[in-house]
Amino acid sequence: MADALPSGDAPVLLLGVTPELSEIVRPLIAMDWGWDMIGRAWVGNGPDRNVVCADWLTLPLDDHSVRAAIGDACLSILEYPLGLERLIEQLCRAVVPGGRIVLRCFATGEPMPGRDAVRTMAMAGTLGFHQFKLMFNMATVAESGSMNMACPQLLESFNGWFSDRAALSRASGWSLETIAEYDAYHSSPYVHCFPTRSQLTDLVPTDLPVRFVETCGYPGAEYCPLLIIDLP
């Protein structure tokens, strides 16, 4: 992501407070929906790094005030398609001409293994937990026939397919504490969506150049490309 950023003096907008991304460029404005997440994850303000609590869909930024916008999986917690379209519209407004939008996406594969195939891989011990979670969630949403699914529904799907967590732990090699990370979905207000690459491309105005750059070096990277939009 650092390599994809354009040069310039204007700040870069970070959607969310991902610690790793907060370190790659200065000056930086981070923006998250809630102070609870900021309190848990923000690395701290400084002379050229500040955080703002605000709604991404109504960015409190002047037109053409940042040289780039970056974020990790931020599109997946918005309702498809209107939430994603609104965010892209806001980013295009805020980024300077000649700037760039660089977002790591969770993009459903074309084709995508179904839940039964993902369960088989998990029980064979061939998946890491976070790779499994991403693939299982994508398959669950795809098989539901809806583009959007609330987090409690994702937890319900997981519990239905893996009612014996002890057996899953033995087969997969994941600890019960790791598996219990799914339980955070119980009270989560977020709706998840996982568009395909082609569906993501369709959300971008047709006059803007859009491309995907592969990420690598971790399990499941094939589902996590960088979506790059260049502003003319």
VENMOLIN-V80001 format. One record per residue. N is the residue number from 1. RES is the residue in three letters. BURIAL is # if it has 24 or more other C-alpha atoms within 12 Angstrom, else .. D_FIRST is the distance of its C-alpha to the first C-alpha in whole Angstrom. Layout:
N_RES_BURIAL_D_FIRST + N_RES_BURIAL_D_FIRST
//
This chain:
1_MET_#_0 + 2_ALA_#_4 + 3_ASP_._5 + 4_ALA_#_5 + 5_LEU_#_7 + 6_PRO_#_11 + 7_SER_._13 + 8_GLY_._16 + 9_ASP_._18 + 10_ALA_#_17 + 11_PRO_#_15 + 12_VAL_#_12 + 13_LEU_#_13 + 14_LEU_#_12 + 15_LEU_#_13 + 16_GLY_#_15 + 17_VAL_#_15 + 18_THR_#_13 + 19_PRO_._14 + 20_GLU_._11 + 21_LEU_#_8 + 22_SER_#_12 + 23_GLU_#_11 + 24_ILE_._8 + 25_VAL_#_10 + 26_ARG_#_14 + 27_PRO_#_16 + 28_LEU_#_14 + 29_ILE_#_16 + 30_ALA_#_16 + 31_MET_#_18 + 32_ASP_#_19 + 33_TRP_#_22 + 34_GLY_._24 + 35_TRP_._25 + 36_ASP_._26 + 37_MET_._22 + 38_ILE_#_22 + 39_GLY_._24 + 40_ARG_._23 + 41_ALA_._19 + 42_TRP_#_19 + 43_VAL_._19 + 44_GLY_._21 + 45_ASN_._21 + 46_GLY_._22 + 47_PRO_._23 + 48_ASP_._19 + 49_ARG_#_18 + 50_ASN_#_20 + 51_VAL_#_20 + 52_VAL_#_22 + 53_CYS_#_23 + 54_ALA_._23 + 55_ASP_._23 + 56_TRP_#_20 + 57_LEU_#_23 + 58_THR_._24 + 59_LEU_#_22 + 60_PRO_._24 + 61_LEU_#_22 + 62_ASP_._24 + 63_ASP_._23 + 64_HIS_#_21 + 65_SER_#_20 + 66_VAL_#_16 + 67_ARG_#_14 + 68_ALA_#_11 + 69_ALA_#_11 + 70_ILE_#_8 + 71_GLY_#_9 + 72_ASP_#_10 + 73_ALA_#_13 + 74_CYS_#_14 + 75_LEU_#_16 + 76_SER_#_18 + 77_ILE_#_20 + 78_LEU_#_21 + 79_GLU_#_24 + 80_TYR_#_24 + 81_PRO_#_25 + 82_LEU_._26 + 83_GLY_#_23 + 84_LEU_#_20 + 85_GLU_#_22 + 86_ARG_#_23 + 87_LEU_#_19 + 88_ILE_#_18 + 89_GLU_#_21 + 90_GLN_#_20 + 91_LEU_#_17 + 92_CYS_#_18 + 93_ARG_#_21 + 94_ALA_#_19 + 95_VAL_#_16 + 96_VAL_#_18 + 97_PRO_#_19 + 98_GLY_._17 + 99_GLY_#_14 + 100_ARG_#_11 + 101_ILE_#_10 + 102_VAL_#_7 + 103_LEU_#_8 + 104_ARG_#_8 + 105_CYS_#_12 + 106_PHE_#_15 + 107_ALA_#_17 + 108_THR_#_20 + 109_GLY_#_21 + 110_GLU_._24 + 111_PRO_._26 + 112_MET_#_25 + 113_PRO_#_28 + 114_GLY_#_30 + 115_ARG_#_31 + 116_ASP_._34 + 117_ALA_._32 + 118_VAL_#_29 + 119_ARG_#_32 + 120_THR_._33 + 121_MET_#_30 + 122_ALA_#_30 + 123_MET_#_34 + 124_ALA_._33 + 125_GLY_._31 + 126_THR_._28 + 127_LEU_#_25 + 128_GLY_#_24 + 129_PHE_#_24 + 130_HIS_._21 + 131_GLN_#_20 + 132_PHE_#_24 + 133_LYS_#_23 + 134_LEU_#_21 + 135_MET_#_23 + 136_PHE_#_26 + 137_ASN_#_25 + 138_MET_#_23 + 139_ALA_#_27 + 140_THR_#_29 + 141_VAL_#_27 + 142_ALA_#_28 + 143_GLU_._31 + 144_SER_._32 + 145_GLY_._32 + 146_SER_._31 + 147_MET_#_27 + 148_ASN_#_27 + 149_MET_#_28 + 150_ALA_#_29 + 151_CYS_#_28 + 152_PRO_._31 + 153_GLN_#_32 + 154_LEU_#_29 + 155_LEU_#_31 + 156_GLU_._34 + 157_SER_#_33 + 158_PHE_#_32 + 159_ASN_._35 + 160_GLY_._37 + 161_TRP_#_36 + 162_PHE_#_35 + 163_SER_._39 + 164_ASP_._39 + 165_ARG_#_36 + 166_ALA_._38 + 167_ALA_._39 + 168_LEU_#_35 + 169_SER_#_34 + 170_ARG_._37 + 171_ALA_#_35 + 172_SER_#_32 + 173_GLY_._32 + 174_TRP_#_30 + 175_SER_._32 + 176_LEU_._33 + 177_GLU_._31 + 178_THR_._28 + 179_ILE_#_29 + 180_ALA_._31 + 181_GLU_._27 + 182_TYR_#_28 + 183_ASP_._31 + 184_ALA_._28 + 185_TYR_#_28 + 186_HIS_._32 + 187_SER_._32 + 188_SER_._28 + 189_PRO_._28 + 190_TYR_._25 + 191_VAL_#_26 + 192_HIS_#_23 + 193_CYS_#_22 + 194_PHE_#_20 + 195_PRO_#_21 + 196_THR_#_20 + 197_ARG_#_18 + 198_SER_._21 + 199_GLN_._22 + 200_LEU_#_18 + 201_THR_#_19 + 202_ASP_._22 + 203_LEU_#_21 + 204_VAL_#_20 + 205_PRO_._22 + 206_THR_._24 + 207_ASP_._23 + 208_LEU_._19 + 209_PRO_._17 + 210_VAL_#_15 + 211_ARG_#_14 + 212_PHE_#_12 + 213_VAL_._9 + 214_GLU_#_10 + 215_THR_._9 + 216_CYS_._12 + 217_GLY_._14 + 218_TYR_._15 + 219_PRO_._18 + 220_GLY_#_17 + 221_ALA_#_14 + 222_GLU_#_16 + 223_TYR_#_16 + 224_CYS_#_12 + 225_PRO_#_10 + 226_LEU_#_8 + 227_LEU_#_10 + 228_ILE_#_10 + 229_ILE_#_13 + 230_ASP_#_14 + 231_LEU_#_17 + 232_PRO_._20
//
